[in-house]
């Protein structure tokens, strides 16, 4: 007899998870990070030949740190990130790409920006 696999149903969804998400994280997830350079290292080998550059940047909104390797010709070799605690959404909850709309709406409602109600008038009908 085949063994039955136990399945658990995830009761927390992306919209539920981001309800208590840090507001600065919402902004960065919605419109992107606001990077500023913190350190740029020039990397040379023992013969003093240029191997490349290591840039370190920090987001002024959420404090994520980005490390980027720049080749001697200026092309980007690689990049990595160090995120603040609780920035990454646990994989068992889901992938953010599957529910980015919920994140955008949460960012709008949590932004503390002044809002303006806009009421559309009747559509203009042009007769030929």
Buried (B, 14 or more C-beta within 10 A) or exposed (E): EEEEEEEEEEEEBBBEBBEEBBEBBBBBBBEEBBBEEEEEEEEEEEEEEEEBBBBBBBBEBBBBBBBBBBEEEEEEEEEEBEBBEEBEBEEEBBEBEEBEEBBBBBBEEBEEEEEEEEEEEEEEEEEE
